[in-house]
Amino acid sequence: MKKSILIFALTGFLAACSSAPKDESEESAAMADASHDAWESAPASSSKSTSGSSRVETAPSLSSNPYADLNAAIKSQSEERIRAVAHQILRQVKDDPKALNALGMSAYRSGKLDLAAYFLGKAQQKAPSEGEIASNLGLVELARGEKTAAIKSFRRALELRSEDGLAAANLGALYVEAKDYSKAATVLAMSYRQGVRDAKNLNNYGIALAATGQHDKALSIYDEALRQSSSNRDVLYNKAILLIENMGRMQDGLDLVNRVKFMGSPSESRDKLSHLENKAKAGLNK
């Protein structure tokens, strides 16, 4: 059965904290300087790239609430400002998890995946009960190709925040890829309840439902996906499989096969399309 893996780009960070920063110390300043040096010397990963300089602004002006400054920097989507404010917070609060999380996700968006894992790993050590950090670390591990570690992080994120629909969607996509459809159906149901209902996630959910024998529900999910993206080839193909292989609706399935063929199918799926087409025609000729 065809599967389509979905990777979300998670942009959320830890919520703003209302507490005032601690006084600066030599130890926390050293940590900020060390992380600054790590940023400047770290090579960019070839698996991800973004535009813009990786230079960190020095000595940004901070208000009496640096966490509000950090949230404002995140909202502005200025990577330089995010890094500058985060480094200043680290000079005042050693191993501050909000600042480390912000630096980790900035490194992730800049393609510095090893550095992102470093910052997020330290943030997780400092705040092990924060599900958002675990979810962000899962994204980084996934980008690094460490799928086992990514699954572990997404599972941890859901243990800490069961309402994290994006973590559930990413975990479900990994389970679909591994053909562990029972687990995929469980976590993708969670993502669906949390409102993650784009066509790619619905496609994954439909695959998991069909593979676990929930054919009518799978059909409903595929139809929901097609209402959003009527020409989504993956969804059309998977719906055709469901109709022909599982539900005996040969003509409906054949109509979808013809649509996919008309749109142009990848070479690796042509044999499967031909098999579906032949099975549907044979069923109609009985």
N, C-alpha and C positions, 0 to 999 in steps of 0.2 A: 504494500500500500504506500502510495506517495505521501511524503511528509514535508512540511515546510517549517523550518525553525525560525522563530521570531526572537530578536534581541532588541530590547527597549533601551533607549538612551534615558537613563534616569537623571533628572536634573535637581531632585530634591536634596536639601541639606538639613542638618539639625535645626530645630526651632531656636529662635532667639532666646537668650538667657537674660533675665533681668538683674542678675547679680553683678556687682561692680568687680572689675579685675583686681587681682592681688597686686601688691607692690612689686616692682621689678627687683630681680635678684641676679647675681652673677651667674648662677646655674641656669636660670631660665633664659637669660640673654645668650648664653653659650649654646643652648638648644636651638634658639632661633637662628643664630649664625650658622650652626652646623646644617640645619635644614635648608637655609639659603644656599650654602655651598653645594649641598647635594643636588638642589634644583639646577644650579648653573652648570654643574659638571655632568649631569645625567644625559646620556644620548637619547634621542627620540626613537621610539619603536617604529619599525617599518610597517607594522600592522595597522597603525592609525596615524593620521596627520591632520593638523589644523593650521590655519593661517595665523599670522601675528607673531610678535616677538615674545620670547620667553624671559626677557629681562624683568627683574622685579623692581618696582619703584621703591625708593628709599624714604624712610621717615614720613609716611603719610600723616596728615593731621587727623587725630581721632577725637571723638566727642567723649563725654563722660560715660557713655555706654558703647564700648568698642564692638559688642556683639550686634548692636543696631547698625554700626558702620559696616560690619561684615555682611549682614543681610542686605544692606543697601548696595554693596559692591556686587553681591550675587545677583540681585535684581537688575543691576545695570549690565550684567553679562560681560563685564570687563575683566578678563583674566588677570591682567597686570594689577588692577586694583584689588581683586580678590586675594591675590598672593601677597601684595604689599600689606594689606590690613591683617591678614592671617599671621604673617611673620611678626608684625608689631604686637599682636595679641600673645604670641608665643614668647615674646620678650618679657611680658608681664605675668603670664600664667603658664608655667611649665607644662608641656604635654597637654595643652588644652584640647579636648576632643573635637570641639566645634571648628577650631582653626585647623587642626590636623585633617578633619574630614573635608573641609573646604580645599585645602592644599591637595589632598588626594584626588578629588574629583577634577580639579583644575589640571593636575598632571595627567589624569585619564583623558580629558578632552584634548590635551596637547600631545598625546601619543607617548608620554613617558610612563609606560605601564609598570615597570619595576619600581619607579619612584612612587607612583600612585599606590602600589601595594604596600610600600614601606610606610607611607603616611597613614593609610587606612588601617594597617596592622597595629601601628602605635595607638591610633584613635580607639580601636577595638579593645586593646589592652587597658586603656584608661576608662573606657565606658562600655563594658561588655554587655550591658543590658539594652543598648541602643540598637534597635532593629534596622534603622536606616543605614547605619554604618555597615552592618553585615550585608545588607542588600547591595550597597555600593561596592563592597569588596567582592561580592559575587560577580558584578559586572566587569570588574577589573580582571578577575581570574578567568572569566569567560573570554575576554579580549586577549589574554595571554595564552589561551588554548588549554588552560588547566580546568577541564570540565568537571572532574571529580571534586576539586576544591570549590568550584563555582556552585555545584549542587549543595555541598556542605554549607556554604555561606547563605544561599537562598533559603535552605531549610531552617537555618538558624534565624534568619530574618523573619520567617513566618512564625517560628516559635515565639519570638518576641513581639511581633506585630501581625496578628492574624489578618488584619485588614489591609495588608500591603499587597494590593492587586498586581502591581508590576513585578514584585518578587515572585508571586504565584505564577504569573504568566511566563516569566523566564524559566522558572523551575519546570513548569509543565512542558515548555518547548523542549527542554533538555530531555525530559522523560519520553516525549514523543520520538525524539531522535534516537533514543536508546531502545525504542519499542517496548517500553514499560508502560503500557497503555492504562493499566488500572490506576497506577499512581498519577499518571498524567491527567486522567479524567477527574480525579479527586482535587488536585490543586488547580486545574483549569476551571473547575466549577467555582472555586474560591475566587479566582480572578474575574470570572463572569459576574458573580454576585457583587464584586467591588466596582463594577462598571468598566472593566477593560474589555471593550467590545469592538475593537478595530477588526478589519477583515482577516488579518494574519492570525490574530489570536483566536478568532472564531473558527478559522480553518483548522488550527491545531486542536481546538476543543472538539470539533466535529469528527476529526480523525480518531481521537481517543474514545469518543462515544460510540462511533461505528465499530471500532475494534473490540469494544466491551459489550457488544450486542444491543446497544441502546439506539436502534436504527431510527425510530420515529423522531427521537430527540435530536439525533445527529442531523437528520434531514431538516428539521426546524432551524438548527444552528447554521447549516450551510445556506439556507434561504435568507436568514438574517444577514449573513456575510455578503450575499449577492445583492441585497437591497442597498448595501453601502458601496459595493464595487461590482457592478453587474458583469464586467468583463474580466474578472479575476480568474485567470486560467487554472491556477491551483485549486481553487474552490470548485470550479466547474468540473474539473477532472475528478476530484474526490467525490463530488456529488454523483457523477456518472458511475463511479465504482460502486457506491452505495446502492444506487437504483438497480444496477444490473446484477451485481454479485450477491447482494443481500436481500433486496426487496422484490426482485422479479419484475420490475417495471421496465421492460425491455425497450419499448418505444420512447419513453421519456429519457432513459439513459442514452439511447442511440442518438436522440436529438442533441444531447449535450456533447457526445463524442464528436458529432459533426461540427458543432460550434467550435470545439477546441481545435479540430483539424483545420478549420477555416482560418482560425486565428494564427495558426502555425505553432507546432509543438516542437520542443527540444528533441534532438535525435535520440536521446536515451529513453524517451517515453513513447516513441512511435510504435515500437513492438507491443507495448502494453495497450496502447490505443487500438491497435489492430486486433489484439486479443479481445478487448471489450466489444469492439464493433462486430467481430465474428460471433461472439457469444450472444449478443443481443439479436443479431439477424437469425441465428439458429433458433433462438427462443421464439421469435416471431413466426418462423416457418413451421413450427410444430402443429 
